[in-house]
Amino acid sequence: MSDFFGSGLSNMKAVTNEIDIINSNITGANITAYKSTSHSYSGTGAISNGALQTPDTSLISGHTSLDFSQGQLINSGTDTDFAIQGEGFFLLQNYQDVGTQTPNLVSRDGEFKFSTIDGLGTVLTNYSGLLVLDQSLNPITKDDFYNNNARPAVVMPDSTLDSLKLSGLDSTVYDLNGSTFSAGTGQLQQSTLETSNTDMAQSLAALSYAKKKFDAMAAQIKEEQSRLDIIINLIK
């Protein structure tokens, strides 16, 4: 009986993780170039017993992965905004790391602005304050942007996209996680932004289904608790 309750609570925790991921995707639907996360379980999800289905008693969170498929490109009318048509990422860096560390941050979010940073002047950054680098791995100054046509670099990790991890600095910034990078094949589009690739209808349907799974597991635990109470009362 204790094994049942232990596995039941584990199942509910796994489904709660799924619900959290789906909610993050729904929130990210309004964030520029947000990439949705998919979730899978290790376990069948349900056990069939004729017409009755009960949740798998060994259900645990399995694998999560980022979907890097391209979102829709829309015109923003702002000359510091950029999108990438095709494969590639913008190369970003903390300003404290300039000249001391190899750039290790990338993003598809090209909603940029000019910021004034001590020692660097007025440079192109994302809205979290990370520097946007050019093909020479240098920060893009306002003067070079307007007078020398300096533009953001487009790069690709040399390893698979699965190696990219969320940086914790921004919901659209990823850590190269030790990978090197090369020039990307995507085309830079100025005054354009990439929308989130979250499928809202699919996410809402998945959220509804996940909540039903959670409710079914909670009901099953409640039923087992009632049976346990009956047995204890009989023993008394």
WOSULNOR-V41326 format. One record per residue. N is the residue number from 0. RES is the residue in one small letter. SS is DSSP state (~ for helix, > for strand, _ for the rest). Layout:
N;RES;SS, N;RES;SS
This chain:
0;m;_, 1;s;~, 2;d;~, 3;f;~, 4;f;~, 5;g;~, 6;s;~, 7;g;~, 8;l;~, 9;s;~, 10;n;~, 11;m;~, 12;k;~, 13;a;~, 14;v;~, 15;t;~, 16;n;~, 17;e;~, 18;i;~, 19;d;~, 20;i;~, 21;i;~, 22;n;~, 23;s;~, 24;n;~, 25;i;~, 26;t;~, 27;g;~, 28;a;_, 29;n;_, 30;i;_, 31;t;_, 32;a;_, 33;y;_, 34;k;_, 35;s;_, 36;t;>, 37;s;>, 38;h;>, 39;s;>, 40;y;>, 41;s;>, 42;g;_, 43;t;_, 44;g;_, 45;a;>, 46;i;>, 47;s;>, 48;n;>, 49;g;_, 50;a;_, 51;l;>, 52;q;>, 53;t;>, 54;p;>, 55;d;_, 56;t;_, 57;s;_, 58;l;_, 59;i;>, 60;s;>, 61;g;>, 62;h;>, 63;t;>, 64;s;>, 65;l;>, 66;d;_, 67;f;_, 68;s;_, 69;q;_, 70;g;_, 71;q;_, 72;l;>, 73;i;>, 74;n;>, 75;s;_, 76;g;_, 77;t;_, 78;d;_, 79;t;_, 80;d;>, 81;f;>, 82;a;>, 83;i;>, 84;q;>, 85;g;_, 86;e;_, 87;g;_, 88;f;>, 89;f;>, 90;l;>, 91;l;>, 92;q;>, 93;n;_, 94;y;~, 95;q;~, 96;d;~, 97;v;_, 98;g;_, 99;t;_, 100;q;_, 101;t;_, 102;p;_, 103;n;_, 104;l;>, 105;v;>, 106;s;>, 107;r;_, 108;d;_, 109;g;_, 110;e;>, 111;f;>, 112;k;>, 113;f;>, 114;s;>, 115;t;>, 116;i;>, 117;d;_, 118;g;_, 119;l;_, 120;g;>, 121;t;>, 122;v;>, 123;l;>, 124;t;>, 125;n;>, 126;y;_, 127;s;_, 128;g;_, 129;l;_, 130;l;>, 131;v;>, 132;l;>, 133;d;_, 134;q;_, 135;s;_, 136;l;_, 137;n;_, 138;p;>, 139;i;_, 140;t;>, 141;k;~, 142;d;~, 143;d;~, 144;f;~, 145;y;~, 146;n;~, 147;n;_, 148;n;_, 149;a;_, 150;r;_, 151;p;_, 152;a;_, 153;v;>, 154;v;>, 155;m;>, 156;p;>, 157;d;_, 158;s;_, 159;t;_, 160;l;~, 161;d;~, 162;s;~, 163;l;_, 164;k;>, 165;l;>, 166;s;_, 167;g;_, 168;l;_, 169;d;_, 170;s;_, 171;t;_, 172;v;>, 173;y;>, 174;d;>, 175;l;_, 176;n;_, 177;g;_, 178;s;_, 179;t;_, 180;f;>, 181;s;>, 182;a;>, 183;g;_, 184;t;_, 185;g;_, 186;q;>, 187;l;>, 188;q;>, 189;q;>, 190;s;_, 191;t;>, 192;l;>, 193;e;>, 194;t;_, 195;s;_, 196;n;_, 197;t;_, 198;d;_, 199;m;~, 200;a;~, 201;q;~, 202;s;~, 203;l;~, 204;a;~, 205;a;~, 206;l;~, 207;s;~, 208;y;~, 209;a;~, 210;k;~, 211;k;~, 212;k;~, 213;f;~, 214;d;~, 215;a;~, 216;m;~, 217;a;~, 218;a;~, 219;q;~, 220;i;~, 221;k;~, 222;e;~, 223;e;~, 224;q;~, 225;s;~, 226;r;~, 227;l;~, 228;d;~, 229;i;~, 230;i;~, 231;i;~, 232;n;~, 233;l;~, 234;i;~, 235;k;_
